[in-house]
Amino acid sequence: MAPKSALRDHIRENRLFLNRTVAAGIVVALLTVVLIVRLFYLQVVEHETYTTLSHNNRVNIEPIGPTRGLIYDRNGVLLAENRPTFSLEIVPERMEDLEGTLERLAELIPIEESDLARFERGLHQKRRFEGVPLRVRLSEEEVARFAANRHLFPGVEIEARLTRHYPLGALTAHALGFVGRINERELQRIDPSNYAATQHIGKVGVEKHYEALLHGTVGYQQVETNARGRVLRVLERTPPVPGSNLYLSLDSGLQQVATEALGGNRGAIVALDVRTGAVLALVSTPSYDTNLFVNGIDPETYKALQESPDQPLFNRSVRGQYPPGSTIKPFIALTGLEYGVTTPEFSIFDPGWYQLKGDSHKYRDWKRWGHGLTNMRKAIVESCDTYFYDLGFKLGIDRMHEFLSGFSLGQETGIDMDEELPGLLPSRTWKRGARGQPWYPGETLITAIGQGFMLTTPLQLANATATLASRGRGMTPRLVHAIQDPDGETHLQPPRPHPPLALHNPANWEMVIAAMEAVVHSDRGTARRIGDGAPYPIAGKTGTAQVFGIKQDEKYVEEEVALRLRDHALFVGFAPVADPRIAVAVVVENGGHGGSVAAPLARAVMDYYMESLPQ
């Protein structure tokens, strides 16, 4: 018998289906409401927040480096410029065989180990679609050679960039200085945002002192990028502000003449405009090519410069500290007149030595048999040591220190460079602090002839001579004559005068200056050789500074002394005497006699400058 089948309850099934449909509809409706609420929250309530986040995700800010300001001399000769240089760069993401490409490139263009090391560092610092420099400063021949074979090197490009260049190289090295790559220490003191697109900064000289003006202000551009950071398009651009141009007071022609005058000697020449303090020439020899430092000097060349016994990196003009020797005597004479301890007419008898009472030591004159009866004029003209031993003893170190400070000796002159050293104008206080010893009378005597502890830089000597030439109207030396801002407006830099150095008797200026004129233009003057045929009157003073001391019973014989132990030759002077335009200081290391070695160099500098003046 067949089993009995159950009857279907259609009413119950319809009710169950309806209930399920309603439940599903309610769930769908609830989910739809939640979705709409969430959509409203995101699109309306949080619109600003998510718009900003989205914008930041696709827009980047890229810095644009400003063009560095140019530097000219007083006649418009370009001293520092920005030249396009070419570098060989590799884009890693476009490179299938990097090792093979490097080997084939090396066969085409010389690539040093240092280039490969720098390239390896760049690979880790840049993104794969950015070019990494392999060789910098390609020559025109190397650029042409690569261009002819470019189709063989996919992913390798030649890029042009502006690089600092100094057309006159070593001629202006110690005045201009140079730029170099920013190091870690410099990163600590600069505004990183303003240097975001710059790799170079002024290291020394004018380039460093005027860095803020020369550098300019960085610009920015908003760029749209994809998820990998590749730039798709530029949205907005704020151009950079280029650096200001500088016009120096330096005369490159005079700089050339001074450099050639020094020749192969180690030394310095500084020439100033007496009326304004403008630096006309600032020479230190030997020098070096500043272009070597711009993109990084190779270790071998830098080591050779550093270890050279002639110290070409050393700026002797503002950092060389030398005993002034007899060039200090006109200033000591003026000190004696100012304090009334002597008169132009007062005379001593010079037997060739000077001796303090109770002291057996004899302070020798350079002329062993003496100058005989000597007054102030003769003492300056013939450079009598004994006269100034006596005058120094009468003055004492305190009055000498006080009066000579008025000529900015023993202190920085304030020139617009950061490397200047102050020299040393000794005093009782200084010796007590530096040496822990009292001041002795004998030290006063040798200070009066520019020996002992006293040290001056060539710049200080030129500056003090300019102050004397202007009868006490001293100026702060300065290298920059005018600044041209990015808008093209030129701003002249006014002279910075010192408080006038007034004497109780202004006629004393003329007495000392007349004696200095006789140094050059009289038959017995120590610099009479440069006076011959001079079309304008020159006032000057020679100096010879000892490098080492000799015993009292010893005689200095130049030919028997090692070259680097021989005396320094010095000369200070100015011209024309009545209306001074130029003051010059010359130091020739181990040159010997100031009159025969240093003075002719000053005459060459003065001749060039005086002839260049408008008639």
Phi, psi and omega per residue, in radians:
M1 nan 2.342 -3.114
A2 -1.250 2.504 -3.133
P3 -1.156 2.668 -3.082
K4 -1.450 2.087 -3.116
S5 -1.419 2.492 -3.138
A6 -1.348 2.546 3.132
L7 -1.413 2.348 -3.116
R8 -1.323 2.403 3.125
D9 -1.733 1.552 -3.061
H10 -1.124 -0.572 -3.131
I11 -1.154 -0.733 -3.138
R12 -1.169 -0.691 -3.135
E13 -1.137 -0.729 3.121
N14 -1.090 -0.689 3.131
R15 -1.148 -0.687 3.137
L16 -1.150 -0.709 3.131
F17 -1.125 -0.702 -3.127
L18 -1.137 -0.731 3.135
N19 -1.077 -0.747 -3.134
R20 -1.141 -0.673 3.136
T21 -1.133 -0.733 3.136
V22 -1.119 -0.741 -3.137
A23 -1.099 -0.761 3.136
A24 -1.116 -0.683 3.113
G25 -1.088 -0.699 3.122
I26 -1.107 -0.736 3.138
V27 -1.098 -0.775 3.140
V28 -1.093 -0.727 -3.135
A29 -1.102 -0.719 3.140
L30 -1.127 -0.782 3.131
L31 -1.085 -0.671 3.131
T32 -1.121 -0.702 3.108
V33 -1.109 -0.780 3.119
V34 -1.039 -0.758 -3.129
L35 -1.090 -0.731 -3.130
I36 -1.163 -0.713 3.126
V37 -1.100 -0.779 3.140
R38 -1.105 -0.709 3.130
L39 -1.121 -0.707 3.106
F40 -1.105 -0.705 -3.133
Y41 -1.101 -0.778 -3.082
L42 -1.279 -0.724 -3.026
Q43 -1.455 -0.489 -3.057
V44 -1.915 -0.994 -3.061
V45 -1.168 -0.804 -3.084
E46 -1.767 0.445 -3.071
H47 -1.028 -0.865 -3.086
E48 -1.087 -0.748 -3.095
T49 -1.077 -0.843 -3.057
Y50 -1.358 -0.408 3.039
T51 -1.152 -0.751 3.136
T52 -1.128 -0.776 3.142
L53 -1.084 -0.720 -3.140
S54 -1.140 -0.696 -3.130
H55 -1.107 -0.755 -3.123
N56 -1.153 -0.525 -3.118
N57 -1.186 -0.472 -3.035
R58 -2.003 -0.075 -3.120
V59 -2.063 2.239 3.074
N60 -2.042 2.691 3.065
I61 -1.816 2.133 3.127
E62 -1.979 2.299 3.107
P63 -1.336 2.638 3.062
I64 -2.125 2.088 -3.083
G65 -1.214 2.424 3.077
P66 -1.355 2.758 3.067
T67 -1.417 2.253 -3.101
R68 -1.204 2.471 -3.132
G69 -1.112 2.658 3.134
L70 -1.562 2.827 3.123
I71 -2.229 2.254 3.136
Y72 -2.105 2.819 3.008
D73 -1.565 -3.067 -3.031
R74 -1.144 -0.355 3.135
N75 -1.784 0.192 3.115
G76 1.478 0.183 3.083
V77 -1.318 2.259 -3.080
L78 -1.257 2.168 -3.116
L79 -1.881 -0.511 3.118
A80 -2.502 2.218 -3.079
E81 -2.359 3.090 3.088
N82 -2.057 1.954 -3.084
R83 -1.874 2.489 3.042
P84 -1.238 2.295 3.059
T85 -2.148 2.674 -3.031
F86 -1.903 2.377 3.104
S87 -2.228 2.647 3.127
L88 -1.680 2.096 -3.066
E89 -2.160 2.589 -3.140
I90 -2.067 2.313 3.056
V91 -1.698 1.894 -3.010
P92 -0.995 -0.695 -3.034
E93 -1.221 -0.292 3.117
R94 -1.705 0.160 -3.043
M95 -1.867 2.105 3.109
E96 -1.557 -0.630 -3.116
D97 -2.315 1.505 -3.051
L98 -1.134 -0.804 -3.099
E99 -1.074 -0.765 -3.141
G100 -1.149 -0.659 3.126
T101 -1.127 -0.731 3.130
L102 -1.094 -0.706 -3.134
E103 -1.145 -0.719 -3.132
R104 -1.261 -0.567 3.083
L105 -1.162 -0.672 -3.126
A106 -1.107 -0.460 3.086
E107 -1.317 -0.366 -3.090
L108 -1.680 -0.713 -3.075
I109 -2.324 2.308 3.137
P110 -1.014 2.227 3.114
I111 -2.234 2.091 -3.090
E112 -1.519 2.899 3.088
E113 -1.056 -0.646 3.126
S114 -1.124 -0.580 3.088
D115 -1.132 -0.760 -3.141
L116 -1.143 -0.665 3.140
A117 -1.131 -0.740 3.128
R118 -1.160 -0.643 3.119
F119 -1.126 -0.729 3.132
E120 -1.072 -0.706 3.113
R121 -1.134 -0.688 -3.128
G122 -1.149 -0.555 3.132
L123 -1.052 -0.587 -3.105
H124 -1.507 -0.212 -3.063
Q125 -1.780 -0.284 -3.068
K126 -2.060 2.799 3.097
R127 -1.353 2.811 -2.941
R128 -1.187 -0.384 3.135
F129 -1.603 0.004 3.119
E130 -1.660 2.537 3.133
G131 -1.270 2.419 3.117
V132 -1.993 2.118 -3.110
P133 -1.095 2.325 3.050
L134 -1.842 -0.791 3.084
R135 -2.295 2.396 3.087
V136 -1.985 2.904 3.119
R137 0.903 0.966 3.078
L138 -1.230 2.504 3.060
S139 -1.367 2.884 3.124
E140 -1.061 -0.648 3.131
E141 -1.123 -0.710 -3.141
E142 -1.192 -0.661 3.092
V143 -1.093 -0.780 -3.125
A144 -1.141 -0.687 -3.127
R145 -1.125 -0.716 3.129
F146 -1.215 -0.705 -3.115
A147 -1.024 -0.649 -3.136
A148 -1.211 -0.381 -3.106
N149 -2.027 0.285 -3.027
R150 -1.030 -0.616 -3.091
H151 -1.105 -0.280 3.136
L152 -1.523 -0.123 -3.036
F153 -2.259 1.283 3.058
P154 -1.117 2.395 -3.129
G155 1.563 -0.020 3.096
V156 -1.966 2.249 -3.065
E157 -2.284 2.707 2.974
I158 -1.713 2.142 3.136
E159 -2.002 2.459 3.115
A160 -1.844 2.333 3.091
R161 -2.366 2.732 3.077
L162 -1.472 2.263 -3.136
T163 -2.253 2.481 3.121
R164 -1.104 2.413 3.119
H165 -2.461 2.440 -3.128
Y166 -1.979 1.769 -3.039
P167 -1.008 -0.574 -3.093
L168 -1.648 -0.020 3.019
G169 0.894 -2.093 -3.023
A170 -1.124 -0.405 -3.066
L171 -1.064 -0.629 -3.088
T172 -1.997 0.241 -2.997
A173 -0.987 -0.857 -3.009
H174 -1.349 -0.307 3.078
A175 -1.576 -0.868 -3.103
L176 -1.282 -0.656 -2.958
G177 1.308 -2.660 -3.126
F178 -2.826 2.912 3.014
V179 -1.785 2.728 3.089
G180 -2.630 3.100 -3.113
R181 -1.181 2.478 -3.119
I182 -1.169 2.258 3.121
N183 -1.789 3.108 -3.056
E184 -1.076 -0.710 -3.112
R185 -1.140 -0.694 3.121
E186 -1.198 -0.545 3.111
L187 -1.083 -0.455 -3.103
Q188 -1.279 -0.384 -3.029
R189 -1.982 -0.146 -3.128
I190 -1.681 2.870 3.041
D191 -1.385 1.903 -3.041
P192 -1.083 -0.521 -3.129
S193 -1.200 -0.634 -3.119
N194 -1.313 -0.314 3.129
Y195 -1.920 0.318 -3.072
A196 -1.092 -0.484 -3.111
A197 -1.984 0.297 -3.072
T198 -2.127 2.392 3.110
Q199 -1.850 -0.186 -3.027
H200 -2.071 2.705 3.121
I201 -2.616 2.646 3.118
G202 -1.136 2.284 -3.061
K203 -1.718 -0.779 -3.116
V204 -2.544 3.035 3.028
G205 1.112 -2.697 3.136
V206 -1.040 -0.655 -3.134
E207 -1.005 -0.605 3.141
K208 -1.464 -0.794 -3.045
H209 -1.091 -0.655 -3.108
Y210 -1.823 0.486 -3.098
E211 -0.944 -0.790 -3.082
A212 -1.056 -0.654 -3.133
L213 -1.366 -0.718 -3.067
L214 -1.241 -0.589 -3.025
H215 -1.212 -0.758 -3.067
G216 1.524 -2.874 -3.092
T217 -2.128 2.356 -3.080
V218 -1.182 2.573 3.031
G219 -1.853 3.030 -3.122
Y220 -2.449 2.710 2.994
Q221 -2.433 2.423 3.056
Q222 -1.545 2.197 -3.118
V223 -2.179 2.516 3.051
E224 -1.563 2.287 -3.097
T225 -2.179 2.781 3.040
N226 -1.555 -3.046 -3.055
A227 -1.085 -0.400 -3.116
R228 -1.648 0.022 3.082
G229 1.626 0.022 -3.132
R230 -1.296 2.379 -3.118
V231 -1.256 2.220 3.115
L232 -1.716 -0.718 3.118
R233 -2.863 2.801 3.109
V234 -1.653 2.196 -3.099
L235 -1.614 -0.719 -3.079
E236 -2.664 2.550 -3.071
R237 -2.393 2.228 3.005
T238 -1.921 1.881 -3.026
P239 -1.159 2.631 3.084
P240 -1.262 2.779 3.058
V241 -1.743 2.040 -3.098
P242 -1.134 2.788 3.123
G243 -1.251 2.805 3.117
S244 -1.326 2.619 3.041
N245 -1.528 2.513 3.126
L246 -1.960 2.410 3.009
Y247 -1.983 1.979 -3.108
L248 -1.437 2.770 3.014
S249 -1.389 -0.173 -3.109
L250 -1.084 2.418 3.053
D251 -1.828 1.915 -3.057
S252 -1.107 -0.522 3.085
G253 -1.167 -0.744 3.103
L254 -1.166 -0.640 3.091
Q255 -1.060 -0.698 3.122
Q256 -1.146 -0.767 -3.137
V257 -1.090 -0.777 -3.129
A258 -1.127 -0.696 3.140
T259 -1.138 -0.774 3.132
E260 -1.163 -0.575 3.125
A261 -1.138 -0.699 3.123
L262 -1.221 -0.482 3.087
G263 1.025 -2.298 -3.119
G264 -1.553 0.149 -3.119
N265 -1.357 2.713 2.948
R266 -1.536 2.171 -3.107
G267 3.055 -2.912 -3.093
A268 -2.652 2.602 3.014
I269 -2.342 2.249 3.075
V270 -2.186 2.257 3.098
A271 -2.141 2.309 -3.120
L272 -2.143 2.614 2.950
D273 -1.381 2.023 -3.045
V274 -1.052 -0.601 -3.025
R275 -1.328 -0.504 -3.026
T276 -2.160 -0.257 -3.049
G277 1.443 0.065 -3.136
A278 -1.103 2.367 3.123
V279 -1.429 2.023 -3.111
L280 -1.568 -0.592 3.101
A281 -2.601 2.445 3.117
L282 -2.485 1.656 -2.988
V283 -2.070 2.375 3.025
S284 -2.363 2.220 -3.130
T285 -2.201 2.601 -0.054
P286 -1.243 2.890 -3.105
S287 -2.109 -2.885 -3.096
Y288 -2.647 2.829 -3.133
D289 -1.495 1.956 -3.102
T290 -1.138 -0.398 -3.120
N291 -1.103 -0.366 3.137
L292 -1.130 -0.430 -2.994
F293 -1.657 -0.225 -2.960
V294 -1.075 -0.858 -3.112
N295 -1.885 0.344 3.114
G296 1.749 2.014 -3.132
I297 -1.426 2.514 3.128
D298 -1.259 2.615 -3.016
P299 -1.006 -0.654 -3.081
E300 -1.165 -0.767 -3.136
T301 -1.145 -0.721 -3.135
Y302 -1.146 -0.705 3.119
K303 -1.096 -0.703 3.126
A304 -1.104 -0.704 3.118
L305 -1.181 -0.733 -3.102
Q306 -1.173 -0.680 -3.037
E307 -1.614 -0.016 3.120
S308 -1.110 2.265 3.105
P309 -1.117 -0.306 3.122
D310 -1.503 -0.121 3.050
Q311 0.873 1.116 -3.134
P312 -1.139 -0.405 -3.140
L313 -1.377 -0.210 -3.065
F314 -1.471 2.136 -3.134
N315 -1.478 1.625 -3.071
R316 -1.180 -0.455 -3.043
S317 -1.162 -0.577 -3.126
V318 -2.106 -0.195 -3.122
R319 -2.060 -0.275 3.103
G320 -1.264 2.182 -3.094
Q321 -2.000 1.948 -3.021
Y322 -2.142 2.608 2.943
P323 -1.084 2.319 -3.097
P324 -1.254 -0.276 -3.106
G325 1.044 -2.576 -3.040
S326 -1.233 -0.146 3.091
T327 -1.114 -0.268 -3.128
I328 -1.445 -0.245 -3.004
K329 -1.056 -0.726 3.084
P330 -1.023 -0.603 -3.137
F331 -1.252 -0.638 3.095
I332 -1.189 -0.684 3.099
A333 -1.059 -0.755 3.122
L334 -1.106 -0.642 3.106
T335 -1.101 -0.776 -3.139
G336 -1.083 -0.715 3.113
L337 -1.178 -0.708 -3.092
E338 -1.119 -0.692 -3.117
Y339 -1.553 -0.002 3.057
G340 1.221 0.399 3.129
V341 -1.542 -0.113 3.088
T342 -2.680 3.018 3.086
T343 -2.344 2.862 3.106
P344 -1.055 -0.472 -3.065
E345 -1.506 -0.345 -3.072
F346 -1.090 2.370 -3.108
S347 -2.230 2.670 2.981
I348 -2.166 2.854 3.012
F349 -1.772 2.135 -3.097
D350 -1.773 1.908 3.082
P351 -1.526 0.006 -3.105
G352 1.894 0.066 3.111
W353 -2.807 2.902 3.115
Y354 -2.382 2.490 -3.073
Q355 -2.399 2.304 3.062
L356 -1.374 2.572 3.118
K357 -1.101 2.318 3.117
G358 1.405 0.106 -3.123
D359 -2.164 2.217 -3.115
S360 -1.386 -0.234 -3.086
H361 -1.227 2.352 3.084
K362 -1.836 2.182 3.098
Y363 -1.577 1.946 -2.972
R364 -1.390 2.569 2.958
D365 -1.521 2.719 3.108
W366 -1.128 -0.438 3.103
K367 -1.699 1.857 -2.930
R368 -1.072 -0.553 -3.138
W369 -1.607 0.028 3.003
G370 1.510 2.955 -3.129
H371 -1.799 -0.007 -3.120
G372 1.257 -2.566 -3.129
L373 -1.210 2.155 -2.987
T374 -2.380 2.202 2.987
N375 -1.788 -3.028 -3.038
M376 -1.110 -0.779 -3.121
R377 -1.046 -0.838 -3.139
K378 -1.108 -0.638 -3.119
A379 -1.109 -0.625 3.112
I380 -1.344 -0.767 -3.078
V381 -1.101 -0.765 -3.092
E382 -1.730 0.012 3.099
S383 1.034 0.954 -3.109
C384 -1.341 2.013 3.138
D385 -1.183 -0.731 -3.031
T386 -1.050 -0.707 3.120
Y387 -1.020 -0.743 -3.079
F388 -1.394 -0.402 2.959
Y389 -1.042 -0.837 -3.098
D390 -1.124 -0.765 -3.133
L391 -1.159 -0.705 3.114
G392 -1.101 -0.700 3.119
F393 -1.094 -0.720 -3.134
K394 -1.199 -0.610 -3.126
L395 -1.286 -0.820 -3.034
G396 1.478 2.704 -3.040
I397 -1.175 -0.519 -3.079
D398 -1.142 -0.825 -3.129
R399 -1.223 -0.616 3.087
M400 -1.101 -0.780 -3.127
H401 -1.100 -0.764 -3.094
E402 -1.119 -0.800 -3.067
F403 -1.281 -0.722 -3.119
L404 -1.186 -0.417 3.073
S405 -1.074 -0.486 3.121
G406 -1.161 -0.249 3.091
F407 -1.738 0.245 3.132
S408 1.131 0.407 3.033
L409 -1.396 2.504 -3.131
G410 1.353 0.240 3.129
Q411 -2.660 2.766 3.115
E412 -1.150 2.476 -3.102
T413 -1.366 -0.328 -3.110
G414 1.601 0.253 3.099
I415 -1.018 2.630 -3.114
D416 -1.374 1.046 2.979
M417 -2.453 2.717 -3.072
D418 -1.729 -0.048 -2.986
E419 -1.699 -0.012 -2.989
E420 -1.127 2.471 3.029
L421 -1.871 2.689 -2.985
P422 -1.490 -0.153 -3.018
G423 1.216 -2.810 -3.123
L424 -2.653 2.081 3.006
L425 -1.920 1.747 -2.954
P426 -1.195 2.714 3.100
S427 -2.665 2.979 3.095
R428 -1.062 -0.759 -3.113
T429 -1.076 -0.771 3.140
W430 -1.053 -0.826 -3.051
K431 -1.163 -0.668 3.117
R432 -1.078 -0.724 -3.113
G433 -1.329 -0.711 -3.038
A434 -1.478 -0.611 -3.060
R435 -1.983 -0.257 -3.098
G436 1.202 0.490 -3.078
Q437 -2.286 2.729 3.057
P438 -1.329 2.908 3.098
W439 -1.526 2.357 -3.116
Y440 -1.859 2.583 -3.115
P441 -1.000 -0.644 3.140
G442 -1.068 -0.525 3.131
E443 -1.231 -0.512 3.056
T444 -1.135 -0.714 -3.102
L445 -1.076 -0.832 -3.080
I446 -1.315 -0.403 3.025
T447 -1.147 -0.606 -3.111
A448 -1.177 -0.282 3.060
I449 -1.942 0.304 3.025
G450 1.339 0.493 3.095
Q451 -2.112 -2.873 3.140
G452 1.331 -2.336 -3.083
F453 -1.390 -0.325 -2.980
M454 -1.134 2.303 3.130
L455 -2.373 2.427 3.100
T456 -2.381 2.687 3.014
T457 -1.648 2.754 3.063
P458 -0.977 -0.642 3.109
L459 -1.115 -0.733 3.112
Q460 -1.087 -0.731 -3.140
L461 -1.105 -0.753 3.122
A462 -1.129 -0.713 -3.110
N463 -1.163 -0.763 3.118
A464 -1.129 -0.674 3.115
T465 -1.134 -0.682 3.112
A466 -1.126 -0.665 3.117
T467 -1.130 -0.740 3.110
L468 -1.139 -0.746 -3.119
A469 -1.080 -0.606 -3.106
S470 -1.555 0.195 3.120
R471 1.030 0.789 3.004
G472 1.668 0.001 -3.138
R473 -1.664 1.326 -3.064
G474 -1.327 2.662 3.126
M475 -2.237 2.655 3.023
T476 -1.348 2.186 3.124
P477 -1.091 2.483 3.125
R478 -2.567 2.537 -3.109
L479 -1.678 -0.571 -3.090
V480 -1.602 2.160 -3.103
H481 -1.598 -0.671 -3.108
A482 -2.670 2.673 3.122
I483 -2.139 2.196 3.109
Q484 -1.812 1.985 -3.064
D485 -1.344 3.002 -3.077
P486 -1.056 -0.362 3.110
D487 -1.458 -0.025 3.103
G488 1.615 -0.028 3.129
E489 -1.421 2.372 -3.098
T490 -1.800 2.279 -3.121
H491 -2.032 1.962 3.107
L492 -1.239 2.470 3.123
Q493 -1.629 1.988 -3.063
P494 -1.203 2.641 3.060
P495 -1.055 2.657 3.122
R496 -2.007 1.593 -3.076
P497 -1.317 2.613 3.004
H498 -1.495 2.826 2.970
P499 -0.994 2.319 -3.096
P500 -0.967 2.452 3.085
L501 -1.614 1.639 -3.052
A502 -1.562 2.384 3.085
L503 -1.752 2.670 3.055
H504 -1.067 -0.626 3.104
N505 -2.196 1.731 -3.090
P506 -1.018 -0.359 3.141
A507 -1.137 -0.332 3.127
N508 -1.134 -0.533 3.052
W509 -0.994 -0.851 -3.048
E510 -1.153 -0.612 3.139
M511 -1.092 -0.835 -3.112
V512 -1.196 -0.733 -3.120
I513 -1.136 -0.656 3.095
A514 -1.092 -0.675 3.098
A515 -1.154 -0.667 3.113
M516 -1.172 -0.591 3.077
E517 -1.140 -0.638 3.122
A518 -1.232 -0.396 3.053
V519 -1.025 -0.595 -3.079
V520 -1.686 -0.630 -2.929
H521 -1.960 0.203 3.080
S522 -1.956 2.829 -3.066
D523 -1.142 -0.433 -3.081
R524 -1.880 0.106 3.132
G525 -1.187 2.484 -3.087
T526 -1.249 -0.239 3.103
A527 -2.063 0.491 -3.048
R528 -1.088 -0.390 -3.117
R529 -1.121 -0.542 -3.097
I530 -1.527 -0.105 3.131
G531 -1.430 -0.336 -3.098
D532 -1.093 2.146 3.056
G533 1.283 0.143 -3.137
A534 -1.198 2.162 -3.120
P535 -1.363 0.036 -3.139
Y536 -2.550 2.601 -3.121
P537 -1.296 2.394 -3.129
I538 -2.075 2.418 2.989
A539 -1.977 2.385 -3.088
G540 -2.779 3.116 3.069
K541 -2.670 2.266 3.099
T542 -1.501 2.829 3.087
G543 -2.641 2.573 3.047
T544 -2.356 2.048 -3.031
A545 -1.925 2.241 3.137
Q546 -1.247 2.437 3.080
V547 -1.557 -0.521 3.105
F548 -2.492 2.753 -3.132
G549 -1.471 2.605 3.073
I550 -2.104 2.668 -3.120
K551 -1.189 2.793 -3.028
Q552 -1.063 -0.615 -3.089
D553 -1.650 0.114 3.125
E554 -1.656 2.700 3.113
K555 -2.041 2.313 3.132
Y556 -1.387 1.999 3.078
V557 -2.038 1.920 -2.986
E558 -0.983 -0.750 -3.061
E559 -1.129 -0.370 -3.099
E560 -1.657 0.006 -3.101
V561 -1.815 2.456 3.103
A562 -0.978 2.554 -3.017
L563 -0.941 -0.771 -3.077
R564 -1.411 0.042 3.057
L565 -1.896 -0.007 -3.136
R566 -1.283 2.840 -3.069
D567 -1.102 2.626 2.989
H568 -1.423 2.515 3.079
A569 -1.788 2.286 -3.112
L570 -2.296 2.740 3.013
F571 -2.729 2.390 2.970
V572 -2.196 2.539 -3.138
G573 -2.943 2.963 3.085
F574 -2.624 2.853 -3.100
A575 -2.827 2.735 -0.326
P576 -1.164 2.790 -3.001
V577 -1.112 -0.801 -3.045
A578 -1.289 -0.621 -3.115
D579 -2.333 1.319 -2.990
P580 -1.061 2.346 3.087
R581 -1.998 -0.534 -3.062
I582 -2.403 2.389 3.025
A583 -2.100 2.382 -3.032
V584 -2.275 2.459 2.988
A585 -2.201 2.335 -3.123
V586 -2.217 2.322 3.019
V587 -2.274 2.162 3.055
V588 -2.041 1.938 -3.098
E589 -1.098 2.279 3.113
N590 0.952 0.521 -3.093
G591 -1.420 -0.338 3.127
G592 1.771 -1.971 -3.002
H593 -1.685 2.317 -3.121
G594 -1.102 -0.678 -3.071
G595 -1.162 -0.687 -3.065
S596 -1.615 -0.411 -3.050
V597 -1.878 -0.897 -3.030
A598 -1.450 -0.720 -3.058
A599 -1.035 -0.732 3.118
P600 -1.063 -0.531 3.123
L601 -1.171 -0.717 3.104
A602 -1.114 -0.675 3.129
R603 -1.089 -0.720 3.122
A604 -1.078 -0.711 3.139
V605 -1.179 -0.781 -3.136
M606 -1.113 -0.730 -3.135
D607 -1.018 -0.837 -3.110
Y608 -1.067 -0.791 -3.066
Y609 -1.196 -0.771 -3.104
M610 -1.126 -0.642 3.117
E611 -1.231 -0.426 -3.123
S612 -1.436 -0.209 -3.115
L613 -1.279 2.496 3.094
P614 -1.101 2.386 -3.103
Q615 -1.382 nan nan
